[in-house]
Amino acid sequence: MAVNLNAGFAVGGCDSGHLASENGPSKPGGYVPFLNSYAEIRAWIKDSIAMFSVPAKAITASFYRCPAKKAYFLGCSTGGAQGYALAQYHPEIFDGIVAGSAGNWYSHLILSFLWNGLHANQPGALLTQEVLTFARNAAVKKCDGIDGVKDGVIDDPNKCDFEITSLLCQPGNTQFEDNKTLCLNKTQLATFQAFYAGPGGNVYPGFAKGAESEWLVQEEELYTAYAVPILQNLIYKNLSYDYTTFDFQNDVKTVDIEAGSLITATSSRLDAFKSKGGKLVATQGWADPFNAPAWPIDQYNEARSIYGEKALNDFWRLFMVPGGGHCGSAASYPQVPGTWQALDALIPWVEDGIPPGYVLATGPADESNTTKKLCPYPQRAVLKGQDASLYSSFDCMD
């Protein structure tokens, strides 16, 4: 908020309808007040920003003695989900929306957390950081350079032909040497395969190749801190519910019935937002350890099948970030710029009708001066100049 305030915007934020003390990570068996309040849980993702925006706009108009000409929403993670909710349920409020790393299918996102946590915590299945990094390095070694640039980053994991089975220990192999992993046992292999696949079907996609070293949070924290409390408080309303018995074939419908209308905003048909001239810029890191990057691609592709590519690109664009994390840098990719200037790309689109040909990425964690050009999906950045550390050396191409 401070960055945009200093840039001259009138800015505002709210608590999404509940106290932070009632919305923080919990634990199995823990009572979470806001998950037991229909009004608070509905406000969380779907309605709170809309409710807040009315007085916020009025205060701004009173102070400046004129209404704002344009209004923008900028959010990431849950804020990204709120961005999609605004476009779907409250299309009249904002002229432009930036939705980053959006958990807008939150009722199923928690099932992704549960899936990964349950698989990783089977006997002998937990993957240590060292093992995760071993697999990540193997994937990068195999697929770095598919974009013509050797920069330690997989440009498009969907084009990466790395197979985790290539790391399976063969008879006679030594699995460890000098405290370093040399190959995977079958239990470890199964955990990796579960993470790549995800719950699948109509539940949630899996994670991308090259993101493996970011997965420790999926194994140790997300399922017990977020998924289980929602299952016990909101879905089953039973703090003793045994989450290890969840059936991914038959119990998903219960989640949809109890929570689907409250904590999701997944419609790919945004006719009202489109008709009033609204513009949506979505961003997603390929190495995001929270939200599987295939999900925003799936939703975007569904929208493309509805509107056609040209009509969709007139109001909704998705920018994937090679090596990008959750709303910024990924720890294992310090060379990747972690600040994505999506709002700067959105404003000319809304105010001057200039669609964003790219989003500029700056500020890598390694404090280098590297800049990158993030291209609108399904385009990718192709090196045309000499200096791969400069965004201007790349063109966005199909």
WOBELGI-V623098 format. One record per residue. N is the residue number from 1. RES is the residue in three letters. D_CENTER is the distance of its C-alpha to the mean C-alpha in Angstrom with 2 decimals. Layout:
BEGIN
N,RES,D_CENTER + N,RES,D_CENTER
END
This chain:
BEGIN
1,MET,20.04 + 2,ALA,22.90 + 3,VAL,21.97 + 4,ASN,22.08 + 5,LEU,25.14 + 6,ASN,26.88 + 7,ALA,26.13 + 8,GLY,28.18 + 9,PHE,25.85 + 10,ALA,26.73 + 11,VAL,23.66 + 12,GLY,22.99 + 13,GLY,20.74 + 14,CYS,21.31 + 15,ASP,20.79 + 16,SER,19.17 + 17,GLY,22.40 + 18,HIS,22.97 + 19,LEU,23.84 + 20,ALA,21.46 + 21,SER,23.92 + 22,GLU,23.21 + 23,ASN,19.42 + 24,GLY,18.88 + 25,PRO,18.18 + 26,SER,21.16 + 27,LYS,22.81 + 28,PRO,24.46 + 29,GLY,27.35 + 30,GLY,26.26 + 31,TYR,26.93 + 32,VAL,24.20 + 33,PRO,26.02 + 34,PHE,23.37 + 35,LEU,22.32 + 36,ASN,25.99 + 37,SER,26.31 + 38,TYR,25.65 + 39,ALA,25.74 + 40,GLU,23.31 + 41,ILE,20.70 + 42,ARG,21.01 + 43,ALA,20.80 + 44,TRP,17.67 + 45,ILE,15.04 + 46,LYS,17.55 + 47,ASP,20.51 + 48,SER,20.53 + 49,ILE,19.53 + 50,ALA,22.05 + 51,MET,24.67 + 52,PHE,24.22 + 53,SER,24.31 + 54,VAL,27.87 + 55,PRO,29.59 + 56,ALA,27.42 + 57,LYS,28.60 + 58,ALA,32.11 + 59,ILE,32.32 + 60,THR,31.19 + 61,ALA,33.75 + 62,SER,36.43 + 63,PHE,35.92 + 64,TYR,35.93 + 65,ARG,38.39 + 66,CYS,36.41 + 67,PRO,33.22 + 68,ALA,30.13 + 69,LYS,30.22 + 70,LYS,26.47 + 71,ALA,23.56 + 72,TYR,19.95 + 73,PHE,16.87 + 74,LEU,14.25 + 75,GLY,11.33 + 76,CYS,7.97 + 77,SER,6.19 + 78,THR,9.27 + 79,GLY,10.58 + 80,GLY,8.14 + 81,ALA,9.32 + 82,GLN,12.70 + 83,GLY,12.57 + 84,TYR,12.42 + 85,ALA,15.04 + 86,LEU,17.17 + 87,ALA,17.27 + 88,GLN,18.16 + 89,TYR,20.44 + 90,HIS,21.66 + 91,PRO,21.78 + 92,GLU,24.82 + 93,ILE,23.52 + 94,PHE,21.47 + 95,ASP,22.38 + 96,GLY,19.09 + 97,ILE,15.48 + 98,VAL,12.59 + 99,ALA,9.24 + 100,GLY,6.42 + 101,SER,2.64 + 102,ALA,4.74 + 103,GLY,6.19 + 104,ASN,9.05 + 105,TRP,10.50 + 106,TYR,10.95 + 107,SER,14.29 + 108,HIS,13.08 + 109,LEU,9.99 + 110,ILE,12.84 + 111,LEU,14.82 + 112,SER,12.47 + 113,PHE,13.04 + 114,LEU,16.68 + 115,TRP,17.08 + 116,ASN,16.04 + 117,GLY,18.03 + 118,LEU,21.04 + 119,HIS,21.26 + 120,ALA,21.00 + 121,ASN,23.63 + 122,GLN,26.26 + 123,PRO,29.38 + 124,GLY,28.94 + 125,ALA,25.39 + 126,LEU,23.52 + 127,LEU,22.26 + 128,THR,23.22 + 129,GLN,21.49 + 130,GLU,24.33 + 131,VAL,23.83 + 132,LEU,20.09 + 133,THR,21.00 + 134,PHE,23.86 + 135,ALA,21.75 + 136,ARG,19.25 + 137,ASN,22.31 + 138,ALA,23.85 + 139,ALA,20.96 + 140,VAL,20.89 + 141,LYS,24.69 + 142,LYS,24.71 + 143,CYS,22.24 + 144,ASP,22.25 + 145,GLY,24.39 + 146,ILE,23.43 + 147,ASP,22.75 + 148,GLY,26.12 + 149,VAL,24.96 + 150,LYS,25.33 + 151,ASP,22.90 + 152,GLY,21.44 + 153,VAL,18.15 + 154,ILE,17.39 + 155,ASP,16.87 + 156,ASP,15.76 + 157,PRO,15.31 + 158,ASN,16.37 + 159,LYS,19.67 + 160,CYS,20.12 + 161,ASP,23.04 + 162,PHE,22.77 + 163,GLU,23.82 + 164,ILE,23.37 + 165,THR,26.79 + 166,SER,28.35 + 167,LEU,27.95 + 168,LEU,29.84 + 169,CYS,33.04 + 170,GLN,36.13 + 171,PRO,39.54 + 172,GLY,41.08 + 173,ASN,37.90 + 174,THR,37.42 + 175,GLN,33.95 + 176,PHE,34.21 + 177,GLU,36.27 + 178,ASP,36.56 + 179,ASN,33.63 + 180,LYS,31.36 + 181,THR,29.79 + 182,LEU,31.42 + 183,CYS,30.17 + 184,LEU,28.42 + 185,ASN,30.28 + 186,LYS,29.67 + 187,THR,27.91 + 188,GLN,25.36 + 189,LEU,24.97 + 190,ALA,24.29 + 191,THR,21.45 + 192,PHE,19.78 + 193,GLN,20.40 + 194,ALA,18.91 + 195,PHE,15.56 + 196,TYR,15.62 + 197,ALA,16.79 + 198,GLY,14.80 + 199,PRO,16.71 + 200,GLY,16.94 + 201,GLY,18.97 + 202,ASN,17.83 + 203,VAL,15.87 + 204,TYR,12.51 + 205,PRO,12.00 + 206,GLY,12.18 + 207,PHE,10.88 + 208,ALA,12.07 + 209,LYS,15.37 + 210,GLY,15.55 + 211,ALA,12.81 + 212,GLU,15.41 + 213,SER,16.50 + 214,GLU,13.26 + 215,TRP,13.73 + 216,LEU,16.41 + 217,VAL,14.38 + 218,GLN,13.68 + 219,GLU,17.43 + 220,GLU,18.83 + 221,GLU,16.98 + 222,LEU,14.10 + 223,TYR,16.30 + 224,THR,19.30 + 225,ALA,17.84 + 226,TYR,15.60 + 227,ALA,16.29 + 228,VAL,20.03 + 229,PRO,20.76 + 230,ILE,19.25 + 231,LEU,21.23 + 232,GLN,24.34 + 233,ASN,24.33 + 234,LEU,22.88 + 235,ILE,23.19 + 236,TYR,26.41 + 237,LYS,27.81 + 238,ASN,29.32 + 239,LEU,28.57 + 240,SER,30.39 + 241,TYR,28.29 + 242,ASP,27.95 + 243,TYR,24.30 + 244,THR,25.46 + 245,THR,27.22 + 246,PHE,24.23 + 247,ASP,24.88 + 248,PHE,21.91 + 249,GLN,24.45 + 250,ASN,26.19 + 251,ASP,24.40 + 252,VAL,21.23 + 253,LYS,23.44 + 254,THR,24.33 + 255,VAL,20.75 + 256,ASP,20.50 + 257,ILE,23.87 + 258,GLU,23.40 + 259,ALA,19.88 + 260,GLY,18.64 + 261,SER,20.35 + 262,LEU,19.31 + 263,ILE,15.59 + 264,THR,14.12 + 265,ALA,14.01 + 266,THR,13.54 + 267,SER,16.57 + 268,SER,16.52 + 269,ARG,19.90 + 270,LEU,19.82 + 271,ASP,23.53 + 272,ALA,24.47 + 273,PHE,21.82 + 274,LYS,22.84 + 275,SER,26.51 + 276,LYS,26.58 + 277,GLY,25.14 + 278,GLY,21.64 + 279,LYS,19.10 + 280,LEU,15.31 + 281,VAL,13.27 + 282,ALA,9.59 + 283,THR,7.80 + 284,GLN,5.25 + 285,GLY,6.61 + 286,TRP,8.55 + 287,ALA,9.23 + 288,ASP,6.13 + 289,PRO,8.28 + 290,PHE,6.52 + 291,ASN,4.10 + 292,ALA,6.41 + 293,PRO,6.09 + 294,ALA,9.15 + 295,TRP,8.08 + 296,PRO,7.54 + 297,ILE,10.48 + 298,ASP,12.40 + 299,GLN,12.26 + 300,TYR,13.26 + 301,ASN,15.96 + 302,GLU,17.24 + 303,ALA,17.65 + 304,ARG,19.41 + 305,SER,21.74 + 306,ILE,22.60 + 307,TYR,23.28 + 308,GLY,23.96 + 309,GLU,22.36 + 310,LYS,24.61 + 311,ALA,24.27 + 312,LEU,20.48 + 313,ASN,20.36 + 314,ASP,22.65 + 315,PHE,20.06 + 316,TRP,16.48 + 317,ARG,14.93 + 318,LEU,11.70 + 319,PHE,11.45 + 320,MET,9.98 + 321,VAL,10.58 + 322,PRO,12.80 + 323,GLY,12.65 + 324,GLY,9.90 + 325,GLY,8.19 + 326,HIS,5.96 + 327,CYS,7.31 + 328,GLY,10.20 + 329,SER,12.33 + 330,ALA,12.10 + 331,ALA,15.41 + 332,SER,16.69 + 333,TYR,16.36 + 334,PRO,18.34 + 335,GLN,19.69 + 336,VAL,16.49 + 337,PRO,16.47 + 338,GLY,13.87 + 339,THR,14.73 + 340,TRP,13.59 + 341,GLN,16.35 + 342,ALA,14.70 + 343,LEU,17.15 + 344,ASP,20.01 + 345,ALA,19.18 + 346,LEU,18.88 + 347,ILE,22.19 + 348,PRO,24.54 + 349,TRP,23.03 + 350,VAL,23.79 + 351,GLU,27.04 + 352,ASP,28.59 + 353,GLY,27.15 + 354,ILE,25.87 + 355,PRO,22.69 + 356,PRO,20.34 + 357,GLY,21.28 + 358,TYR,18.74 + 359,VAL,16.63 + 360,LEU,18.25 + 361,ALA,16.53 + 362,THR,18.79 + 363,GLY,19.44 + 364,PRO,18.72 + 365,ALA,19.25 + 366,ASP,22.43 + 367,GLU,23.91 + 368,SER,24.97 + 369,ASN,25.28 + 370,THR,22.94 + 371,THR,21.23 + 372,LYS,19.11 + 373,LYS,18.86 + 374,LEU,15.51 + 375,CYS,16.72 + 376,PRO,15.97 + 377,TYR,14.90 + 378,PRO,16.95 + 379,GLN,18.91 + 380,ARG,18.72 + 381,ALA,20.40 + 382,VAL,23.92 + 383,LEU,26.18 + 384,LYS,29.32 + 385,GLY,30.64 + 386,GLN,31.86 + 387,ASP,29.53 + 388,ALA,26.07 + 389,SER,25.08 + 390,LEU,25.44 + 391,TYR,23.06 + 392,SER,26.27 + 393,SER,27.21 + 394,PHE,24.62 + 395,ASP,24.73 + 396,CYS,22.05 + 397,MET,23.55 + 398,ASP,23.13
END
